[in-house]
Amino acid sequence: MEQKKEALLEIHDLSVSFRMYEEQGLRQSNLQVISDLHLTVYPGEIVAVAGSSGSGKSLLASAILGILPDNAAVGGHMHYKGQELTAAWQKRLRGTEIALVPQSVAFLDPLMRVGAQADGHRRPRPVRKRKSLFHRLGLPEETEQLYPFQLSGGMARRVLVSTALLADAQLVIADEPTPGMSLPQALEALRLFREMADEGKAVLLITHDIDLAVEFADRVAVFYAGTTVETALAGDFKKGPDSLRHPYSRALWRALPQNGFSPIPGFQPYAQNLPAGCLFAPRCPHKTAQCTTQAPPVRKVRGGEVRCYGA
């Protein structure tokens, strides 16, 4: 894919922290869960975001949309179409130019029939397009008359995908959109995202399923402990670990079932106990003294970006 020079979404030095009360309940402290995060999304592409649970993937989605809780503080810069994403502009963009496929099916209104809430406030109602999306995702025609509690988890996720696509947004943020779907249903959902990107729009696909994502994505951003450690072409994940730049990305590749399901020792650090220097250094077999004292900057290496001294 030939990337356009002007990015649709640019994120630089993003940090997210939460103001929390300590155990005694009298003193407050700040828990930083995202730090120095970088990400760029261009029109016409799907960028998959991969990483273990707790790496900041879903928090990124909430930060972009401006739906973090009141005790959150956001630093750094987020630009959409070259303009700083202020709270007022995020409010105007939500559900129109930027649509979300949320991870939780609880986002569906329990008091509304599925068809009516998928159509939303759009007038005239996009009934024909919605019926077509429901059909492609394997939802029976009578689904539109059901309430959310009558849906299975997989059906609810397919409704949420349809709702986001009906928004005709320029950017869809899909947060784990496929769990609960059968493989054919998940593939169809990703085909719909691919078609959307091929029309010149963009998709930020947050997923644990790297295997599935790389078949449809253009690039993959790898998160670890609240920061971006690598951004690579999706094809690099298909070629194998030697094409990847960061030790954690290579570890993710080796942890896939078809690649030996080989885990690495240790755990992702908790936000209150982050190590000095490179956040991956305590688990990295190639670390040096510099890695344990200085956080590596983002560098361009072999057509991708990486945060590693040894790449």
C-alpha positions as CSV (number, residue, x, y, z in Angstrom):
1,M,0.0,0.0,0.0
2,E,1.4,3.4,-0.9
3,Q,0.9,5.6,2.1
4,K,-0.3,9.2,1.7
5,K,2.0,11.9,3.1
6,E,-0.7,13.4,5.3
7,A,-1.7,11.1,8.2
8,L,-5.3,10.7,9.3
9,L,-4.3,10.2,13.0
10,E,-1.0,11.1,14.6
11,I,-0.1,10.3,18.2
12,H,3.2,11.5,19.7
13,D,4.5,11.1,23.3
14,L,1.1,10.1,24.5
15,S,0.8,9.5,28.3
16,V,-2.3,8.5,30.3
17,S,-2.3,8.4,34.1
18,F,-5.0,8.0,36.7
19,R,-5.3,9.8,40.0
20,M,-5.8,7.2,42.7
21,Y,-6.1,7.1,46.5
22,E,-3.5,5.1,48.3
23,E,-4.4,2.3,50.7
24,Q,-5.0,4.7,53.7
25,G,-7.5,6.6,51.6
26,L,-6.0,10.0,52.5
27,R,-3.2,10.5,50.0
28,Q,-3.5,10.6,46.3
29,S,-1.0,9.3,43.7
30,N,-0.8,9.2,40.0
31,L,-0.6,5.8,38.2
32,Q,0.8,6.2,34.8
33,V,-0.4,3.4,32.5
34,I,0.6,4.7,29.1
35,S,3.9,6.6,28.4
36,D,5.7,8.0,25.4
37,L,3.3,6.1,23.0
38,H,3.7,6.8,19.3
39,L,1.3,5.8,16.5
40,T,0.4,7.0,13.0
41,V,-2.6,5.9,10.9
42,Y,-2.9,6.8,7.2
43,P,-6.0,6.9,5.0
44,G,-6.5,3.7,3.2
45,E,-4.9,1.3,5.7
46,I,-5.6,-1.0,8.6
47,V,-3.2,-0.7,11.5
48,A,-3.4,-3.6,13.9
49,V,-2.4,-3.0,17.5
50,A,-1.0,-6.2,19.2
51,G,0.3,-6.9,22.7
52,S,-0.6,-8.7,25.9
53,S,-3.4,-7.7,28.2
54,G,-2.6,-4.6,30.2
55,S,-0.3,-3.1,27.5
56,G,-2.6,-0.1,26.9
57,K,-4.4,-1.1,23.8
58,S,-8.0,-0.3,24.9
59,L,-6.9,2.7,26.9
60,L,-5.5,4.2,23.6
61,A,-8.9,3.8,22.0
62,S,-10.6,5.6,24.9
63,A,-8.0,8.4,24.8
64,I,-8.5,9.0,21.1
65,L,-12.3,9.2,21.6
66,G,-12.1,11.3,24.8
67,I,-14.0,8.8,26.9
68,L,-11.6,8.2,29.7
69,P,-12.9,8.5,33.3
70,D,-12.8,11.8,35.1
71,N,-9.7,10.8,37.2
72,A,-7.6,10.3,34.0
73,A,-5.0,12.8,32.8
74,V,-3.7,12.8,29.2
75,G,-0.4,14.2,28.0
76,G,1.4,14.4,24.7
77,H,-0.2,15.1,21.3
78,M,-3.0,13.6,19.3
79,H,-3.8,15.0,15.9
80,Y,-6.7,14.1,13.6
81,K,-6.4,15.4,10.0
82,G,-3.6,17.6,11.3
83,Q,-5.7,19.3,14.0
84,E,-5.1,18.8,17.7
85,L,-7.7,16.5,19.2
86,T,-9.3,18.7,21.9
87,A,-12.1,17.5,24.1
88,A,-14.7,19.6,22.2
89,W,-13.5,18.2,18.9
90,Q,-13.5,14.7,20.2
91,K,-17.1,15.1,21.2
92,R,-18.0,16.3,17.7
93,L,-16.1,13.4,16.0
94,R,-17.4,10.6,18.1
95,G,-19.9,8.5,16.3
96,T,-19.6,10.5,13.1
97,E,-16.0,10.7,11.7
98,I,-14.6,8.4,14.3
99,A,-16.6,5.3,15.2
100,L,-15.9,2.6,17.9
101,V,-16.5,-1.1,17.9
102,P,-16.2,-1.5,21.7
103,Q,-14.7,-4.5,23.4
104,S,-17.7,-4.9,25.7
105,V,-21.1,-5.9,24.4
106,A,-22.6,-3.9,27.3
107,F,-22.4,-0.9,25.1
108,L,-25.6,-2.0,23.5
109,D,-28.7,-0.3,25.0
110,P,-30.7,-3.0,26.7
111,L,-33.9,-1.1,26.2
112,M,-33.8,-0.7,22.4
113,R,-34.3,-3.2,19.7
114,V,-31.1,-4.1,17.8
115,G,-32.2,-2.7,14.4
116,A,-33.3,0.6,15.8
117,Q,-30.1,1.2,17.7
118,A,-27.9,0.1,14.9
119,D,-29.6,2.7,12.7
120,G,-29.0,5.3,15.4
121,H,-30.2,8.9,14.9
122,R,-29.5,8.9,11.1
123,R,-32.4,10.1,8.9
124,P,-33.4,8.6,6.7
125,R,-32.7,5.3,8.5
126,P,-30.1,3.3,6.6
127,V,-32.3,0.2,6.7
128,R,-31.1,-1.3,3.4
129,K,-27.4,-0.9,4.2
130,R,-28.0,-2.3,7.7
131,K,-29.8,-5.3,6.4
132,S,-27.0,-5.9,4.0
133,L,-24.4,-5.8,6.7
134,F,-26.4,-8.1,9.0
135,H,-26.7,-10.5,6.1
136,R,-23.0,-10.5,5.3
137,L,-22.2,-11.1,9.0
138,G,-24.6,-14.0,9.2
139,L,-27.2,-12.4,11.4
140,P,-30.8,-13.7,10.7
141,E,-33.3,-11.1,9.4
142,E,-35.3,-11.3,12.6
143,T,-32.2,-10.1,14.6
144,E,-33.3,-6.5,14.1
145,Q,-36.4,-7.1,16.2
146,L,-34.5,-8.6,19.1
147,Y,-33.2,-6.9,22.3
148,P,-29.6,-7.3,23.3
149,F,-30.3,-9.8,26.0
150,Q,-31.7,-12.1,23.3
151,L,-28.4,-12.2,21.5
152,S,-25.4,-14.5,21.9
153,G,-22.1,-12.9,22.6
154,G,-21.0,-13.5,19.0
155,M,-24.2,-12.0,17.6
156,A,-23.8,-8.9,19.8
157,R,-20.3,-8.3,18.5
158,R,-21.5,-8.6,14.9
159,V,-24.2,-6.0,15.7
160,L,-21.6,-3.7,17.1
161,V,-19.4,-4.1,14.0
162,S,-22.5,-3.3,11.8
163,T,-23.3,-0.2,13.9
164,A,-19.8,1.2,13.5
165,L,-19.8,0.6,9.8
166,L,-23.2,2.3,9.4
167,A,-21.7,5.5,10.8
168,D,-19.7,5.9,7.5
169,A,-16.8,7.1,9.6
170,Q,-13.4,8.1,8.3
171,L,-11.7,6.1,11.1
172,V,-13.1,3.0,12.8
173,I,-11.4,1.9,16.1
174,A,-12.3,-1.8,16.4
175,D,-11.4,-3.0,19.9
176,E,-11.2,-6.9,19.9
177,P,-14.2,-7.1,17.5
178,T,-14.1,-10.8,16.7
179,P,-14.2,-12.9,19.9
180,G,-17.2,-15.1,20.0
181,M,-17.5,-15.2,16.2
182,S,-16.9,-18.3,14.2
183,L,-13.9,-18.2,11.9
184,P,-16.0,-17.5,8.7
185,Q,-17.9,-14.7,10.6
186,A,-14.6,-13.2,11.9
187,L,-13.1,-13.3,8.4
188,E,-16.2,-11.5,6.9
189,A,-15.9,-8.8,9.6
190,L,-12.3,-8.2,8.7
191,R,-13.2,-8.2,5.0
192,L,-15.6,-5.4,5.7
193,F,-12.9,-3.4,7.4
194,R,-10.5,-4.1,4.5
195,E,-13.2,-2.9,2.0
196,M,-13.6,0.3,4.1
197,A,-9.8,0.9,4.1
198,D,-9.6,0.3,0.4
199,E,-12.2,3.1,-0.1
200,G,-9.7,5.5,1.5
201,K,-10.8,5.3,5.1
202,A,-8.8,3.8,8.0
203,V,-9.2,1.2,10.7
204,L,-7.3,0.9,14.0
205,L,-7.7,-2.8,14.8
206,I,-7.0,-3.7,18.4
207,T,-6.5,-7.5,18.7
208,H,-4.9,-10.4,20.4
209,D,-5.3,-12.5,17.2
210,I,-2.2,-11.6,15.3
211,D,-2.6,-14.4,12.9
212,L,-5.9,-13.2,11.7
213,A,-4.9,-9.5,11.8
214,V,-1.9,-9.8,9.6
215,E,-4.0,-11.3,6.7
216,F,-5.9,-8.0,6.5
217,A,-3.7,-5.3,8.1
218,D,-1.1,-3.1,6.4
219,R,1.0,-2.5,9.5
220,V,1.2,-3.9,13.0
221,A,2.0,-1.7,16.1
222,V,3.3,-3.8,19.0
223,F,2.6,-2.5,22.5
224,Y,4.4,-3.4,25.7
225,A,3.7,-2.0,29.2
226,G,1.9,1.1,27.9
227,T,4.3,2.1,25.1
228,T,4.9,1.3,21.4
229,V,8.0,-1.0,21.0
230,E,7.7,-1.6,17.3
231,T,5.7,-0.7,14.2
232,A,6.2,-3.1,11.3
233,L,4.7,-4.0,8.0
234,A,2.2,-6.9,8.4
235,G,4.2,-8.8,5.9
236,D,7.2,-8.8,8.4
237,F,5.1,-11.0,10.8
238,K,4.4,-13.4,7.9
239,K,8.1,-13.7,7.1
240,G,9.2,-14.6,10.6
241,P,11.1,-13.4,13.6
242,D,14.2,-12.4,11.6
243,S,12.2,-9.7,9.8
244,L,11.0,-8.2,13.1
245,R,13.1,-5.6,15.0
246,H,12.3,-5.8,18.7
247,P,12.9,-8.8,20.9
248,Y,9.3,-8.6,22.3
249,S,7.9,-8.7,18.7
250,R,9.9,-11.8,18.0
251,A,8.7,-13.3,21.3
252,L,5.1,-12.7,20.3
253,W,5.8,-14.4,17.0
254,R,7.3,-17.5,18.7
255,A,4.4,-17.6,21.2
256,L,1.9,-18.3,18.4
257,P,0.7,-21.9,18.4
258,Q,1.9,-22.7,14.9
259,N,5.4,-21.3,15.8
260,G,5.9,-23.5,18.8
261,F,3.9,-21.7,21.5
262,S,7.2,-20.9,23.2
263,P,6.8,-18.4,26.1
264,I,9.5,-16.2,27.5
265,P,10.3,-16.0,31.2
266,G,8.9,-13.3,33.4
267,F,5.9,-11.0,33.2
268,Q,4.9,-7.6,31.8
269,P,5.6,-5.1,34.6
270,Y,2.8,-3.5,36.5
271,A,2.4,0.3,36.0
272,Q,3.3,1.0,39.7
273,N,6.6,-0.9,39.3
274,L,8.1,0.0,36.0
275,P,11.8,-0.7,35.5
276,A,14.3,2.1,34.6
277,G,15.5,2.2,31.1
278,C,13.8,-0.1,28.5
279,L,10.6,-1.6,29.9
280,F,11.4,-4.9,28.3
281,A,14.9,-5.1,29.6
282,P,14.2,-7.4,32.6
283,R,12.9,-10.1,30.2
284,C,15.3,-9.4,27.3
285,P,18.1,-12.0,26.6
286,H,20.0,-9.3,24.7
287,K,20.0,-6.5,27.2
288,T,23.0,-4.3,27.9
289,A,23.9,-2.0,30.7
290,Q,22.5,0.9,28.7
291,C,19.2,-0.8,28.3
292,T,18.7,-0.9,32.1
293,T,19.4,2.8,32.6
294,Q,18.2,4.7,29.5
295,A,14.8,4.4,27.8
296,P,15.6,3.8,24.0
297,P,14.1,6.4,21.6
298,V,12.0,5.5,18.6
299,R,14.2,4.8,15.5
300,K,13.5,4.0,11.9
301,V,15.0,0.6,11.1
302,R,14.5,-1.5,7.9
303,G,11.3,0.1,6.9
304,G,9.7,0.1,10.3
305,E,10.0,1.8,13.7
306,V,11.5,0.3,16.8
307,R,12.4,1.3,20.4
308,C,15.5,-0.8,20.9
309,Y,19.2,-0.1,21.2
310,G,20.1,-3.4,19.6
311,A,17.9,-3.3,16.6
